[in-house]
Amino acid sequence: MFEYYENIIQLNLPTVNLDTQKLDWKQYNPRKNIARWGASITSLDGKLSGIPDLDSIYEYNKIHNTNHTESSFNHPTENFKYFDFLTQHFDLGRSHFLKLGQGGFFPPHRDFDPATFRIIYTISGCEEHNLVWILNGQVLRLQNHKWYYINTKMIHSVFSFYGSEFVVFNAVKNQKAHDSLIHLMSVK
């Protein structure tokens, strides 16, 4: 289960029209001075504080002697209403809107939680001339308002030249998710 031939797969899910200006944006990973903000879709307690759901889980656990995983953040916030249809396909863990300001980035890293995988929904500024997403040495060509499975267990980095917005969903690996991915794969 979860052995796919591609590291990026476009998914056949509906376009979600959003007004992200109304979101309560918080600094993403607040110990880093990088132009990144988030708004929680799920959190530990269903609230929008951003603590610790918009932080580095690894760093937060180390500092606070906790043992949170991506699956720990499974309580819907008020922002969940935009994506509640996903529950028919996936059980969601830590999920949030992300906004990269001009020059905002994620340095090369891997996402290690073995119990989850990543679904990305692109909102704005995600075209290849603005958002550079490098996955295992390959530049991904993303489009706005599209859904993607991306294998973020591979080394990846993201850089936005002028600003971008997208959503990151951590989906729990289980039979429901496996069957949904197979069903939702877009074949061109």
N, CA, C and O of each residue as an XYZ file, in Angstrom:
752
protein
N       0.847     -1.181      0.000
C       0.000      0.000      0.000
C       0.891      1.243      0.000
O       1.916      1.265      0.681
N       0.517      2.265     -0.746
C       1.196      3.545     -0.872
C       2.530      3.440     -1.600
O       3.444      4.221     -1.335
N       2.645      2.513     -2.485
C       3.802      2.422     -3.367
C       3.340      2.872     -4.737
O       2.691      2.107     -5.449
N       3.660      4.101     -5.122
C       3.207      4.632     -6.392
C       4.377      4.825     -7.334
O       5.526      4.907     -6.898
N       4.094      4.896     -8.605
C       5.125      5.017     -9.609
C       5.584      6.452     -9.807
O       6.682      6.687    -10.310
N       4.755      7.412     -9.416
C       5.134      8.812     -9.548
C       5.275      9.428     -8.163
O       4.674      8.962     -7.195
N       6.081     10.486     -8.084
C       6.245     11.202     -6.835
C       5.341     12.416     -6.748
O       5.249     13.063     -5.704
N       4.677     12.720     -7.848
C       3.656     13.755     -7.864
C       2.519     13.251     -8.753
O       2.744     12.783     -9.869
N       1.296     13.357     -8.236
C       0.127     12.900     -8.978
C      -0.952     13.958     -8.841
O      -1.321     14.332     -7.728
N      -1.457     14.439     -9.962
C      -2.572     15.375     -9.899
C      -3.832     14.598     -9.542
O      -4.080     13.519    -10.080
N      -4.624     15.151     -8.635
C      -5.832     14.477     -8.158
C      -7.079     15.169     -8.686
O      -7.113     16.389     -8.852
N      -8.085     14.377     -8.941
C      -9.354     14.873     -9.468
C     -10.290     15.205     -8.297
O     -11.167     14.421     -7.937
N     -10.074     16.392     -7.716
C     -10.916     16.907     -6.641
C     -11.425     18.281     -7.051
O     -10.813     18.928     -7.900
N     -12.532     18.747     -6.470
C     -13.136     19.999     -6.929
C     -12.323     21.246     -6.568
O     -11.613     21.280     -5.563
N     -12.447     22.250     -7.406
C     -11.852     23.549     -7.138
C     -12.563     24.167     -5.939
O     -13.786     24.099     -5.821
N     -11.779     24.767     -5.056
C     -12.340     25.428     -3.885
C     -12.061     26.921     -4.026
O     -10.904     27.338     -4.087
N     -13.107     27.713     -4.077
C     -12.946     29.164     -4.179
C     -12.869     29.747     -2.773
O     -13.764     29.545     -1.952
N     -11.793     30.468     -2.512
C     -11.508     30.955     -1.171
C     -11.210     32.442     -1.175
O     -10.667     32.969     -2.146
N     -11.563     33.117     -0.097
C     -11.114     34.484      0.141
C     -10.131     34.408      1.303
O     -10.526     34.491      2.466
N      -8.866     34.254      0.989
C      -7.858     34.042      2.023
C      -7.535     35.316      2.803
O      -6.850     35.251      3.824
N      -8.016     36.469      2.341
C      -7.794     37.707      3.083
C      -8.529     37.696      4.416
O      -8.166     38.439      5.328
N      -9.544     36.874      4.536
C     -10.323     36.803      5.774
C      -9.718     35.848      6.801
O     -10.208     35.765      7.927
N      -8.667     35.131      6.430
C      -8.060     34.175      7.355
C      -7.245     34.897      8.425
O      -6.731     35.994      8.207
N      -7.141     34.259      9.571
C      -6.353     34.780     10.685
C      -4.932     34.202     10.577
O      -4.615     33.192     11.204
N      -4.091     34.856      9.777
C      -2.748     34.371      9.495
C      -1.840     34.532     10.713
O      -1.858     35.564     11.385
N      -1.049     33.502     10.982
C      -0.056     33.502     12.069
C       1.313     33.180     11.468
O       1.407     32.531     10.426
N       2.364     33.636     12.133
C       3.721     33.309     11.681
C       3.880     31.790     11.659
O       3.529     31.110     12.624
N       4.408     31.265     10.562
C       4.647     29.825     10.446
C       6.055     29.542     10.929
O       7.004     30.197     10.497
N       6.203     28.571     11.823
C       7.479     28.231     12.440
C       8.119     29.504     13.005
O       9.096     30.008     12.451
N       7.568     30.018     14.104
C       7.910     31.345     14.609
C       9.372     31.553     15.021
O       9.793     32.701     15.163
N      10.143     30.513     15.213
C      11.561     30.690     15.550
C      12.424     31.005     14.331
O      13.615     31.287     14.465
N      11.824     30.958     13.147
C      12.548     31.248     11.901
C      12.047     32.574     11.332
O      10.839     32.796     11.250
N      12.950     33.437     10.946
C      12.579     34.729     10.374
C      12.483     34.588      8.854
O      13.333     35.076      8.110
N      11.422     33.908      8.419
C      11.184     33.647      7.002
C       9.769     34.122      6.681
O       8.866     33.968      7.503
N       9.569     34.693      5.506
C       8.254     35.218      5.102
C       7.280     34.071      4.838
O       6.993     33.724      3.692
N       6.774     33.484      5.950
C       5.814     32.376      5.866
C       4.757     32.559      6.946
O       5.070     32.868      8.096
N       3.494     32.361      6.557
C       2.379     32.451      7.490
C       1.447     31.279      7.252
O       1.387     30.726      6.154
N       0.729     30.913      8.284
C      -0.215     29.813      8.175
C      -1.541     30.142      8.838
O      -1.634     31.065      9.647
N      -2.550     29.386      8.490
C      -3.862     29.438      9.133
C      -4.334     27.991      9.257
O      -4.468     27.283      8.260
N      -4.577     27.575     10.465
C      -4.872     26.169     10.743
C      -6.226     25.733     10.196
O      -7.219     26.454     10.285
N      -6.233     24.544      9.635
C      -7.470     23.871      9.226
C      -7.820     22.822     10.272
O      -8.991     22.593     10.574
N      -6.789     22.188     10.819
C      -6.927     21.298     11.970
C      -5.892     21.733     12.997
O      -4.895     22.371     12.658
N      -6.136     21.386     14.242
C      -5.186     21.710     15.312
C      -5.351     20.701     16.439
O      -6.171     19.788     16.345
N      -4.571     20.863     17.506
C      -4.690     19.960     18.648
C      -6.026     20.119     19.353
O      -6.593     19.144     19.846
N      -6.532     21.353     19.401
C      -7.719     21.637     20.195
C      -8.874     22.256     19.409
O      -9.883     22.636     20.003
N      -8.745     22.364     18.079
C      -9.798     22.966     17.273
C      -9.767     24.485     17.263
O     -10.657     25.120     16.697
N      -8.752     25.071     17.882
C      -8.634     26.530     17.932
C      -7.617     27.016     16.902
O      -6.884     26.225     16.308
N      -7.588     28.335     16.706
C      -6.750     28.946     15.675
C      -5.512     29.641     16.225
O      -4.996     30.562     15.592
N      -5.027     29.224     17.379
C      -3.868     29.889     17.988
C      -2.594     29.682     17.177
O      -1.687     30.513     17.216
N      -2.526     28.567     16.440
C      -1.311     28.248     15.690
C      -0.260     27.554     16.526
O       0.780     27.152     16.005
N      -0.516     27.407     17.817
C       0.453     26.790     18.720
C      -0.067     25.421     19.120
O      -1.167     25.335     19.666
N       0.648     24.383     18.881
C       1.899     24.266     18.137
C       1.715     23.870     16.670
O       2.694     23.533     16.004
N       0.487     23.902     16.153
C       0.216     23.335     14.831
C       0.876     24.074     13.676
O       1.001     23.506     12.591
N       1.307     25.330     13.868
C       2.013     26.050     12.797
C       3.502     26.157     13.098
O       4.202     26.992     12.525
N       3.968     25.325     13.980
C       5.375     25.284     14.367
C       6.017     24.034     13.781
O       5.330     23.160     13.252
N       7.313     23.960     13.877
C       8.010     22.715     13.548
C       7.663     21.718     14.651
O       7.970     21.954     15.820
N       7.034     20.621     14.291
C       6.673     19.622     15.302
C       7.931     19.093     15.981
O       7.961     18.925     17.200
N       8.960     18.832     15.195
C      10.220     18.319     15.746
C      10.771     19.282     16.804
O      11.092     18.866     17.918
N      10.879     20.574     16.451
C      11.438     21.552     17.381
C      10.529     21.742     18.594
O      11.019     21.825     19.720
N       9.224     21.812     18.382
C       8.292     21.997     19.490
C       8.381     20.815     20.464
O       8.452     21.014     21.677
N       8.378     19.608     19.941
C       8.480     18.427     20.804
C       9.768     18.451     21.622
O       9.760     18.120     22.808
N      10.846     18.832     21.005
C      12.158     18.859     21.681
C      12.170     19.901     22.807
O      12.641     19.621     23.910
N      11.660     21.080     22.530
C      11.661     22.165     23.510
C      10.692     21.900     24.657
O      11.010     22.175     25.814
N       9.508     21.366     24.343
C       8.448     21.213     25.338
C       8.292     19.785     25.864
O       7.361     19.497     26.615
N       9.197     18.901     25.472
C       9.174     17.512     25.921
C       7.808     16.865     25.660
O       7.221     16.231     26.537
N       7.320     17.049     24.420
C       6.064     16.437     23.989
C       6.362     15.420     22.896
O       7.505     15.281     22.462
N       5.349     14.726     22.462
C       5.535     13.681     21.462
C       4.434     13.749     20.400
O       3.854     12.724     20.042
N       4.144     14.960     19.892
C       3.114     15.124     18.878
C       3.583     14.570     17.536
O       4.770     14.593     17.213
N       2.621     14.073     16.768
C       2.875     13.639     15.388
C       1.926     14.411     14.481
O       1.065     15.147     14.964
N       2.075     14.249     13.182
C       1.168     14.915     12.237
C      -0.280     14.496     12.504
O      -1.195     15.299     12.325
N      -0.494     13.261     12.924
C      -1.844     12.755     13.188
C      -2.454     13.315     14.467
O      -3.668     13.235     14.652
N      -1.642     13.879     15.348
C      -2.149     14.437     16.604
C      -3.053     15.644     16.380
O      -3.902     15.949     17.218
N      -2.876     16.330     15.259
C      -3.576     17.584     14.992
C      -4.829     17.303     14.147
O      -4.906     17.690     12.981
N      -5.785     16.639     14.747
C      -6.932     16.151     13.970
C      -8.268     16.782     14.369
O      -9.325     16.278     13.987
N      -8.234     17.863     15.121
C      -9.472     18.547     15.509
C      -9.737     19.695     14.543
O      -8.905     20.592     14.406
N     -10.888     19.675     13.873
C     -11.198     20.718     12.885
C     -11.303     22.109     13.524
O     -11.859     22.265     14.612
N     -10.768     23.101     12.837
C     -10.956     24.500     13.220
C     -12.089     25.066     12.365
O     -12.662     24.348     11.546
N     -12.411     26.327     12.545
C     -13.464     26.937     11.726
C     -13.085     26.970     10.252
O     -13.972     27.079      9.406
N     -11.795     26.879      9.910
C     -11.353     26.860      8.512
C     -11.588     25.512      7.836
O     -11.440     25.389      6.620
N     -11.947     24.517      8.613
C     -12.191     23.182      8.078
C     -13.388     23.169      7.121
O     -13.469     22.321      6.231
N     -14.315     24.113      7.309
C     -15.550     24.139      6.515
C     -15.290     24.190      5.017
O     -16.111     23.712      4.235
N     -14.162     24.761      4.605
C     -13.842     24.852      3.180
C     -13.496     23.495      2.578
O     -13.604     23.299      1.368
N     -13.082     22.565      3.423
C     -12.559     21.291      2.936
C     -13.221     20.086      3.594
O     -12.655     18.993      3.560
N     -14.389     20.246      4.185
C     -15.016     19.128      4.890
C     -15.341     17.957      3.965
O     -15.474     16.824      4.428
N     -15.469     18.220      2.657
C     -15.734     17.131      1.705
C     -14.576     16.133      1.637
O     -14.766     14.999      1.199
N     -13.387     16.542      2.061
C     -12.232     15.634      2.011
C     -12.385     14.435      2.941
O     -11.759     13.398      2.723
N     -13.208     14.569      3.968
C     -13.337     13.476      4.935
C     -13.941     12.216      4.328
O     -13.805     11.131      4.893
N     -14.611     12.350      3.177
C     -15.103     11.136      2.521
C     -13.962     10.347      1.887
O     -14.116      9.167      1.571
N     -12.805     11.010      1.703
C     -11.651     10.364      1.077
C     -10.503     10.091      2.044
O      -9.808      9.082      1.926
N     -10.308     11.007      3.011
C      -9.114     10.938      3.860
C      -9.448     11.266      5.307
O     -10.339     12.066      5.593
N      -8.714     10.631      6.207
C      -8.695     11.043      7.609
C      -7.532     12.018      7.720
O      -6.401     11.682      7.369
N      -7.806     13.228      8.207
C      -6.799     14.285      8.168
C      -6.112     14.497      9.509
O      -6.737     14.471     10.569
N      -4.815     14.706      9.424
C      -4.023     15.163     10.550
C      -3.731     16.637     10.337
O      -4.567     17.369      9.806
N      -2.553     17.076     10.747
C      -2.175     18.497     10.691
C      -2.348     19.042      9.275
O      -1.726     18.557      8.331
N      -3.188     20.040      9.146
C      -3.494     20.627      7.841
C      -3.646     22.130      8.026
O      -4.217     22.592      9.014
N      -3.127     22.891      7.060
C      -3.151     24.340      7.196
C      -2.961     25.041      5.862
O      -2.378     24.494      4.927
N      -3.471     26.267      5.800
C      -3.154     27.172      4.704
C      -1.724     27.637      4.912
O      -1.275     27.802      6.046
N      -1.014     27.846      3.817
C       0.327     28.429      3.878
C       0.404     29.602      2.925
O      -0.076     29.537      1.793
N       1.015     30.672      3.397
C       1.263     31.837      2.556
C       2.752     32.129      2.622
O       3.310     32.366      3.694
N       3.386     32.109      1.452
C       4.788     32.503      1.356
C       4.822     33.922      0.815
O       4.268     34.195     -0.250
N       5.463     34.817      1.533
C       5.624     36.171      1.035
C       6.705     36.212     -0.027
O       7.300     35.185     -0.352
N       6.957     37.371     -0.559
C       8.023     37.520     -1.553
C       9.327     37.030     -0.935
O       9.757     37.530      0.105
N       9.945     36.061     -1.572
C      11.172     35.470     -1.055
C      10.957     34.415      0.014
O      11.927     33.900      0.569
N       9.721     34.084      0.313
C       9.442     33.051      1.307
C       9.866     31.678      0.786
O       9.782     31.405     -0.411
N      10.315     30.830      1.687
C      10.845     29.539      1.241
C      10.794     28.500      2.351
O      10.617     28.816      3.527
N      10.956     27.250      1.933
C      11.248     26.123      2.804
C      12.563     25.547      2.311
O      12.648     25.138      1.153
N      13.582     25.501      3.142
C      14.855     24.932      2.697
C      14.727     23.432      2.461
O      13.730     22.835      2.867
N      15.702     22.814      1.822
C      15.635     21.368      1.564
C      15.395     20.575      2.848
O      16.081     20.769      3.851
N      14.417     19.689      2.798
C      14.080     18.853      3.942
C      13.235     17.669      3.473
O      12.813     17.601      2.319
N      13.002     16.750      4.389
C      12.102     15.617      4.181
C      11.047     15.649      5.282
O      11.325     16.086      6.399
N       9.849     15.191      4.972
C       8.809     15.016      5.984
C       8.836     13.550      6.391
O       8.649     12.668      5.553
N       9.067     13.287      7.674
C       9.392     11.938      8.111
C       8.254     11.126      8.707
O       8.413      9.918      8.880
N       7.123     11.723      9.025
C       6.076     10.961      9.703
C       5.623      9.798      8.828
O       5.011     10.020      7.783
N       5.912      8.558      9.234
C       5.582      7.413      8.388
C       4.088      7.098      8.319
O       3.665      6.304      7.479
N       3.286      7.709      9.190
C       1.861      7.387      9.249
C       1.014      8.306      8.373
O      -0.199      8.114      8.276
N       1.637      9.309      7.726
C       0.883     10.260      6.917
C       1.558     10.507      5.572
O       2.720     10.154      5.365
N       0.804     11.118      4.668
C       1.350     11.571      3.389
C       0.727     12.923      3.087
O      -0.227     13.333      3.749
N       1.271     13.628      2.072
C       0.857     15.000      1.823
C      -0.005     15.156      0.575
O       0.289     14.623     -0.495
N      -1.080     15.910      0.765
C      -1.924     16.378     -0.328
C      -1.794     17.894     -0.341
O      -1.910     18.534      0.704
N      -1.557     18.469     -1.498
C      -1.380     19.913     -1.640
C      -2.504     20.455     -2.521
O      -2.828     19.876     -3.558
N      -3.092     21.568     -2.096
C      -4.048     22.297     -2.927
C      -3.465     23.677     -3.188
O      -3.219     24.437     -2.251
N      -3.244     24.005     -4.453
C      -2.648     25.286     -4.818
C      -3.742     26.340     -4.950
O      -4.802     26.070     -5.514
N      -3.488     27.533     -4.433
C      -4.488     28.596     -4.460
C      -4.070     29.695     -5.424
O      -4.736     29.916     -6.436
N      -2.980     30.383     -5.126
C      -2.553     31.492     -5.987
C      -1.036     31.619     -5.968
O      -0.377     31.253     -4.995
N      -0.501     32.142     -7.055
C       0.934     32.339     -7.158
C       1.733     31.053     -7.208
O       2.911     31.042     -6.852
N       1.114     29.973     -7.642
C       1.777     28.661     -7.631
C       2.266     28.217     -9.009
O       2.714     27.081     -9.168
N       2.184     29.100    -10.006
C       2.655     28.752    -11.341
C       4.188     28.706    -11.343
O       4.838     29.283    -10.472
N       4.744     28.020    -12.321
C       6.187     27.768    -12.343
C       7.037     29.031    -12.428
O       8.194     28.998    -12.010
N       6.519     30.147    -12.949
C       7.324     31.368    -13.017
C       7.403     32.070    -11.665
O       8.165     33.025    -11.515
N       6.632     31.616    -10.681
C       6.623     32.269     -9.376
C       6.989     31.330     -8.237
O       7.752     31.707     -7.348
N       6.462     30.127     -8.250
C       6.730     29.163     -7.182
C       7.635     28.069     -7.741
O       7.292     27.393     -8.711
N       8.780     27.910     -7.119
C       9.699     26.849     -7.518
C       9.655     25.780     -6.435
O      10.089     26.000     -5.304
N       9.126     24.625     -6.803
C       9.054     23.474     -5.894
C       9.964     22.419     -6.492
O       9.715     21.904     -7.582
N      11.023     22.109     -5.761
C      11.995     21.118     -6.236
C      11.829     19.858     -5.394
O      11.925     19.895     -4.168
N      11.582     18.755     -6.069
C      11.378     17.465     -5.414
C      12.419     16.491     -5.941
O      12.386     16.093     -7.105
N      13.341     16.115     -5.066
C      14.385     15.159     -5.433
C      15.112     15.583     -6.713
O      15.393     14.757     -7.581
N      15.412     16.878     -6.817
C      16.145     17.410     -7.963
C      15.304     17.768     -9.165
O      15.828     18.315    -10.135
N      14.010     17.478     -9.134
C      13.104     17.763    -10.251
C      12.263     18.986     -9.918
O      11.684     19.059     -8.833
N      12.185     19.953    -10.838
C      11.324     21.114    -10.649
C       9.902     20.727    -11.036
O       9.645     20.302    -12.162
N       8.983     20.882    -10.087
C       7.590     20.545    -10.345
C       6.905     21.708    -11.038
O       7.188     22.867    -10.736
N       6.026     21.413    -11.943
C       5.260     22.428    -12.649
C       3.818     22.387    -12.154
O       2.974     21.659    -12.676
N       3.573     23.187    -11.139
C       2.256     23.223    -10.521
C       1.404     24.297    -11.177
O       1.919     25.206    -11.827
N       0.113     24.182    -11.000
C      -0.851     25.160    -11.498
C      -1.761     25.569    -10.348
O      -1.958     24.805     -9.403
N      -2.317     26.779    -10.430
C      -3.246     27.246     -9.407
C      -4.540     26.439     -9.445
O      -4.963     25.961    -10.498
N      -5.151     26.301     -8.285
C      -6.453     25.632     -8.115
C      -6.423     24.166     -8.550
O      -7.377     23.662     -9.142
N      -5.322     23.498     -8.250
C      -5.185     22.070     -8.543
C      -4.814     21.327     -7.267
O      -4.242     21.896     -6.337
N      -5.150     20.055     -7.247
C      -4.848     19.149     -6.138
C      -3.724     18.206     -6.548
O      -3.702     17.707     -7.674
N      -2.789     17.964     -5.626
C      -1.667     17.084     -5.909
C      -1.343     16.192     -4.708
O      -1.366     16.637     -3.560
N      -1.046     14.938     -4.996
C      -0.317     14.105     -4.043
C       1.147     14.378     -4.353
O       1.564     14.260     -5.506
N       1.931     14.741     -3.349
C       3.371     14.949     -3.548
C       4.098     14.128     -2.499
O       3.788     14.217     -1.311
N       5.052     13.338     -2.928
C       5.829     12.492     -2.030
C       6.877     13.348     -1.315
O       8.018     13.463     -1.764
N       6.469     13.942     -0.200
C       7.370     14.826      0.533
C       8.308     14.063      1.474
O       9.027     14.669      2.269
N       8.294     12.737      1.379
C       9.309     11.958      2.088
C      10.653     12.084      1.360
O      11.711     11.791      1.917
N      10.578     12.530      0.101
C      11.786     12.797     -0.677
C      12.263     14.217     -0.356
O      11.475     15.057      0.078
N      13.537     14.473     -0.568
C      14.076     15.810     -0.323
C      13.359     16.802     -1.227
O      13.254     16.601     -2.437
N      12.869     17.873     -0.618
C      12.176     18.901     -1.391
C      12.422     20.271     -0.767
O      12.717     20.391      0.422
N      12.294     21.287     -1.591
C      12.393     22.669     -1.151
C      11.411     23.490     -1.970
O      11.025     23.106     -3.074
N      11.012     24.637     -1.405
C      10.009     25.485     -2.043
C      10.478     26.933     -1.913
O      10.960     27.346     -0.858
N      10.331     27.701     -2.996
C      10.700     29.120     -2.981
C       9.681     29.906     -3.790
O       9.304     29.506     -4.891
N       9.237     31.034     -3.230
C       8.285     31.894     -3.919
C       8.934     33.238     -4.229
O       9.437     33.919     -3.335
N       8.916     33.606     -5.499
C       9.516     34.879     -5.896
C       8.653     36.069     -5.490
O       9.180     37.057     -4.979
N       7.346     36.000     -5.703
C       6.470     37.159     -5.500
C       5.341     36.915     -4.505
O       4.539     37.815     -4.259
N       5.262     35.738     -3.938
C       4.210     35.403     -2.999
C       3.301     34.310     -3.543
O       2.911     34.343     -4.710
N       2.965     33.342     -2.697
C       2.150     32.191     -3.088
C       1.282     31.760     -1.921
O       1.614     31.981     -0.756
N       0.161     31.139     -2.262
C      -0.709     30.557     -1.243
C      -1.113     29.159     -1.675
O      -1.480     28.926     -2.827
N      -1.038     28.237     -0.730
C      -1.461     26.862     -0.974
C      -1.845     26.235      0.352
O      -1.673     26.840      1.410
N      -2.368     25.014      0.289
C      -2.798     24.302      1.483
C      -2.052     22.977      1.553
O      -1.860     22.299      0.543
N      -1.639     22.625      2.759
C      -0.964     21.348      3.003
C      -1.864     20.508      3.909
O      -2.232     20.926      5.007
N      -2.206     19.328      3.428
C      -2.990     18.374      4.202
C      -2.115     17.173      4.512
O      -1.478     16.618      3.616
N      -2.082     16.772      5.762
C      -1.470     15.509      6.140
C      -2.601     14.489      6.227
O      -3.452     14.566      7.112
N      -2.600     13.555      5.320
C      -3.619     12.504      5.298
C      -3.044     11.249      5.951
O      -1.890     10.886      5.723
N      -3.853     10.609      6.748
C      -3.439      9.391      7.447
C      -3.387      8.243      6.448
O      -4.311      8.052      5.658
N      -2.299      7.482      6.490
C      -2.173      6.304      5.629
C      -3.059      5.193      6.177
O      -2.818      4.662      7.261
N      -4.072      4.858      5.417
C      -4.942      3.737      5.758
C      -5.605      3.250      4.466
O      -5.369      3.813      3.398
N      -6.415      2.226      4.561
C      -7.033      1.646      3.363
C      -7.955      2.648      2.675
O      -7.986      2.718      1.446
N      -8.700      3.417      3.450
C      -9.578      4.441      2.891
C      -8.785      5.426      2.029
O      -9.201      5.753      0.917
N      -7.649      5.897      2.537
C      -6.818      6.851      1.798
C      -6.228      6.209      0.550
O      -6.187      6.834     -0.509
N      -5.779      4.984      0.667
C      -5.216      4.269     -0.473
C      -6.244      4.141     -1.587
O      -5.963      4.461     -2.742
N      -7.434      3.673     -1.235
C      -8.491      3.499     -2.231
C      -8.883      4.835     -2.855
O      -9.134      4.910     -4.057
N      -8.937      5.892     -2.036
C      -9.283      7.221     -2.558
C      -8.232      7.751     -3.519
O      -8.572      8.332     -4.550
N      -6.962      7.559     -3.197
C      -5.894      8.025     -4.095
C      -6.008      7.330     -5.454
O      -5.899      7.975     -6.497
N      -6.223      6.043     -5.437
C      -6.368      5.296     -6.694
C      -7.544      5.868     -7.497
O      -7.438      6.075     -8.706
N      -8.659      6.119     -6.813
C      -9.859      6.636     -7.475
C      -9.677      8.068     -7.990
O     -10.217      8.421     -9.039
N      -8.923      8.890     -7.259
C      -8.808     10.315     -7.576
C      -7.668     10.672     -8.538
O      -7.540     11.827     -8.945
N      -6.855      9.700     -8.895
C      -5.738      9.993     -9.802
C      -6.256     10.469    -11.137
O      -7.129      9.840    -11.736
N      -5.712     11.591    -11.606
C      -6.058     12.112    -12.920
C      -5.139     11.466    -13.949
O      -3.917     11.499    -13.804
N      -5.710     10.897    -14.956
C      -4.918     10.300    -16.038
C      -5.063     11.171    -17.254
O      -6.174     11.470    -17.691
N      -3.916     11.586    -17.811
C      -3.948     12.477    -18.970
C      -3.672     11.690    -20.236
O      -3.655     12.262    -21.326
